[in-house]
């Protein structure tokens, strides 16, 4: 499984970013996909997941601000991040399978300035 994440960058508080993760080597439409993040000095945490049928789940701290979606035709999962806060600063990773048991992307840095 190969997962290629992109879309990170530097943004001011209140701004938006959209992360993308292109998958290969996997039957994408049959895979649970997730976005995780890891801030300096903190453990990696689950941000959002999207299931095979399109059901989504979110960490409480991002509910109402972040939206996960998938395009099975493109084997790509997205994370739309709005109303970004400095505490959202982290390396964001996409992952395949429950708890990422099928593979991880390389991570993309998101930095939110105050």
Contact map, one row per residue, 1 for C-alpha under 8 A:
111000000000000000000011110000000000000000000000000000000000000000000000000000000000000000000000000001100000000000
111100000000000000000011100000000000000000000000000000000000000000000000000000000000000000000000000000111000000000
111110000000000000001111000000000000000000000000000000000000000000000000000000000000000000000110000000111100000000
011111000000000000011110000000000000000000000000000000000000000000000000000000000000000000000000000000001100000000
001111100000000000111100000000000000000000000000000000000000000000000000000000000000000000001100000000001111000000
000111110000000000111000000000000000000000000000000000000000000000000000000000000000000000000000000000000001000000
000011111000000011110000000000000000000000000000000000000000000000000000000000000000000000000000000000000001000000
000001111100000011100000000000000000000000000000000000000000000000000000000000000000000000000000000000000001111000
000000111110000010000000000000000000000000000000000000000000000000000000000000000000000000000000000000000001111000
000000011111000000000000000000000000000000000000000000000000000000000000000000000000000000000000000000000000011110
000000001111101110000000000000000000000000000000000000000000000000000000000000000000000000000000000000000000011110
000000000111111000000000000000000000000000000000000000000000000000000000000000000001000000000000000000000000000111
000000000011111000000000000000000000000000000000000000000000000000000000000000000011110000000000000000000000000111
000000000001111100000000000000000000000000000000000000000000000000000000000000000111100000000000000000000000000000
000000000011111110000000000000000000000000000000000000000000000000000000000000000111000000000000000000000000000000
000000000010011111000000000000000000000000000000000000000000000000000000000000011111000000000000000000000000000000
000000111010001111100000000000000000000000000000000000000000000000000000000000011100000000000000000000000000000000
000000110000000111110000000000000000000000000000000000000000000000000000000001111000000000000000000000000000000000
000011110000000011111000000000000000000000000000000000000000000000000000000001111000000000000000000000000000000000
000111100000000001111100000000000000000000000000000000000000000000000000000111100000000000000000000000000000000000
001111000000000000111110000000000000000000000000000000000000000000000000000111000000000000000100000000001000000000
001110000000000000011111000000000000000000000000000000000000000000000000011110000000000000000000000000000000000000
111100000000000000001111110100000000000000000000000000000000000000000000001100000000000000000000000000000000000000
111000000000000000000111110100000000000000000000000000000000000000000000001000000000000000000000000000000000000000
110000000000000000000011111000000000000000000000000000000000000000000000000000000000000000000000000000000000000000
100000000000000000000011111100100000000000000000000000000000000000000000000000000000000000000000000000000000000000
000000000000000000000000111111100000000000000000000000000000000000000000000000000000000000000000000000000000000000
000000000000000000000011011111100000000000000000000000000000000000000001001000000000000000000000000000000000000000
000000000000000000000000001111100000000000000000000100000000000000000001001000000000000000000000000000000000000000
000000000000000000000000001111110000000000000000000100000000000000000000000000000000000000000000000000000000000000
000000000000000000000000011111111000000000000000001100000000000000000000000000000000000000000001100000000000000000
000000000000000000000000000001111100000000000000111100000000000000000000000000000000000000000001110000000000000000
000000000000000000000000000000111110000000000000111000000000000000000000000010000000000000000111110100000000000000
000000000000000000000000000000011111000000000111110000000000000000000000000000000000000000000111100100000000000000
000000000000000000000000000000001111100000000111100000000000000000000000000000100000000000011110000000000000000000
000000000000000000000000000000000111110000011111000000000000000000000000000000000000000000011110000000000000000000
000000000000000000000000000000000011111000011110000000000000000000000000000000000000000001111000000000000000000000
000000000000000000000000000000000001111101111000000000000000000000000000000000000000000001110000000000000000000000
000000000000000000000000000000000000111111110000000000000000000000000000000000000000000011100000000000000000000000
000000000000000000000000000000000000011111000000000000000000000000000000000000000000000001000000000000000000000000
000000000000000000000000000000000000001111100000000000000000000000000000000000000000000000000000000000000000000000
000000000000000000000000000000000000011111110000000000000000000000000000000000000000000000000000000000000000000000
000000000000000000000000000000000000011011111000000000000000000000000000000000000000000000000000000000000000000000
000000000000000000000000000000000001111001111100000000000000000000000000000000000000000000000000000000000000000000
000000000000000000000000000000000001110000111110000000000000000000000000000000000000000000000000000000000000000000
000000000000000000000000000000000111100000011111100000000110000000000000000000000000000000000000000000000000000000
000000000000000000000000000000000111100000001111100000000110010000000000000000000000000000000000000000000000000000
000000000000000000000000000000000111000000000111110000011110000000110000000000000000000000000000000000000000000000
000000000000000000000000000000011110000000000111111000011100000000010000000000000000000000000000000000000000000000
000000000000000000000000000000011100000000000001111101111000000000011100000000000000000000000000000000000000000000
000000000000000000000000000000111000000000000000111111110000000000000000000000000000000000000000000000000000000000
000000000000000000000000000011110000000000000000011111100000000000000000000000000000000000000000000000000000000000
000000000000000000000000000000000000000000000000001111100000000000000000000000000000000000000000000000000000000000
000000000000000000000000000000000000000000000000011111110000000000001100000000000000000000000000000000000000000000
000000000000000000000000000000000000000000000000011111111000000000000000000000000000000000000000000000000000000000
000000000000000000000000000000000000000000000001111001111100000000010000000000000000000000000000000000000000000000
000000000000000000000000000000000000000000000001110000111110000000000000000000000000000000000000000000000000000000
000000000000000000000000000000000000000000000111100000011111011000000000000000000000000000000000000000000000000000
000000000000000000000000000000000000000000000111000000001111111000000000000000000000000000000000000000000000000000
000000000000000000000000000000000000000000000000000000000111111000000000000000000000000000000000000000000000000000
000000000000000000000000000000000000000000000000000000000011111000000000000000000000000000000000000000000000000000
000000000000000000000000000000000000000000000010000000000111111111000000000000000000000000000000000000000000000000
000000000000000000000000000000000000000000000000000000000111111111000000000000000000000000000000000000000000000000
000000000000000000000000000000000000000000000000000000000000011111100000000000000000000000000000000000000000000000
000000000000000000000000000000000000000000000000000000000000011111100000000000001111000000000000000000000000000000
000000000000000000000000000000000000000000000000000000000000011111110000000000111100000000000000000000000000000000
000000000000000000000000000000000000000000000001000000000000000111111000000001111000000000000000000000000000000000
000000000000000000000000000000000000000000000001110000010000000001111100000011110000000000000000000000000000000000
000000000000000000000000000000000000000000000000010001000000000000111110000011100000000000000000000000000000000000
000000000000000000000000000000000000000000000000010001000000000000011111001111000000000000000000000000000000000000
000000000000000000000000000000000000000000000000000000000000000000001111111110000000000000000000000000000000000000
000000000000000000000000000110000000000000000000000000000000000000000111111100000000000000000000000000000000000000
000000000000000000000000000000000000000000000000000000000000000000000011111100000000000000000000000000000000000000
000000000000000000000100000000000000000000000000000000000000000000000011111100000000000000000000000000000000000000
000000000000000000000111000110000000000000000000000000000000000000000111111110000000000000000000000000000000000000
000000000000000000011110000000000000000000000000000000000000000000000111111111000000000000000000000000000000000000
000000000000000000011100000000001000000000000000000000000000000000011110001111100000000000000000000000000000000000
000000000000000001111000000000000000000000000000000000000000000000111100000111110000000000000000000000000000000000
000000000000000001110000000000000010000000000000000000000000000001111000000011111000000000000000000000000000000000
000000000000000111100000000000000000000000000000000000000000000001110000000001111100000000000000000000000000000000
000000000000000111100000000000000000000000000000000000000000000011100000000000111111000000000000000000000000000000
000000000000011110000000000000000000000000000000000000000000000011000000000000011111000000000000000000000000000000
000000000000111100000000000000000000000000000000000000000000000010000000000000001111100000000000000000000000000000
000000000001111100000000000000000000000000000000000000000000000010000000000000001111110100000000000000000000000100
000000000000110000000000000000000000000000000000000000000000000000000000000000000011111110000000000000000000000111
000000000000100000000000000000000000000000000000000000000000000000000000000000000001111110000000000000000000001111
000000000000000000000000000000000000000000000000000000000000000000000000000000000000111110000000000000000000000100
000000000000000000000000000000000000000000000000000000000000000000000000000000000001111111000000000000000000011100
000000000000000000000000000000000000001000000000000000000000000000000000000000000000111111100000000000000000111100
000000000000000000000000000000000000111100000000000000000000000000000000000000000000000111110000000000000000111000
000000000000000000000000000000000000111000000000000000000000000000000000000000000000000011111000000000000011110000
000000000000000000000000000000000011110000000000000000000000000000000000000000000000000001111100000000000011110000
000010000000000000000000000000000011100000000000000000000000000000000000000000000000000000111110000000011111000000
001010000000000000001000000000001111000000000000000000000000000000000000000000000000000000011111000000011010000000
001000000000000000000000000000001111000000000000000000000000000000000000000000000000000000001111101111111000000000
000000000000000000000000000000111100000000000000000000000000000000000000000000000000000000000111111111110000000000
000000000000000000000000000000111100000000000000000000000000000000000000000000000000000000000011111111100000000000
000000000000000000000000000000011000000000000000000000000000000000000000000000000000000000000001111111000000000000
000000000000000000000000000000000000000000000000000000000000000000000000000000000000000000000011111110000000000000
000000000000000000000000000000001100000000000000000000000000000000000000000000000000000000000011111111110000000000
000000000000000000000000000000000000000000000000000000000000000000000000000000000000000000000011111111100000000000
100000000000000000000000000000000000000000000000000000000000000000000000000000000000000000000011110111110000000000
111000000000000000000000000000000000000000000000000000000000000000000000000000000000000000000011100111111000000000
011000000000000000000000000000000000000000000000000000000000000000000000000000000000000000001111000101111100000000
011110000000000000001000000000000000000000000000000000000000000000000000000000000000000000001110000000111110000000
001110000000000000000000000000000000000000000000000000000000000000000000000000000000000000001000000000011111000000
000010000000000000000000000000000000000000000000000000000000000000000000000000000000000000111100000000001111100000
000011111000000000000000000000000000000000000000000000000000000000000000000000000000000000111000000000000111110000
000000011000000000000000000000000000000000000000000000000000000000000000000000000000000011110000000000000011111000
000000011110000000000000000000000000000000000000000000000000000000000000000000000000000111110000000000000001111100
000000011110000000000000000000000000000000000000000000000000000000000000000000000000010111000000000000000000111110
000000000111100000000000000000000000000000000000000000000000000000000000000000000001111110000000000000000000011111
000000000111100000000000000000000000000000000000000000000000000000000000000000000000110000000000000000000000001111
000000000001100000000000000000000000000000000000000000000000000000000000000000000000110000000000000000000000000111
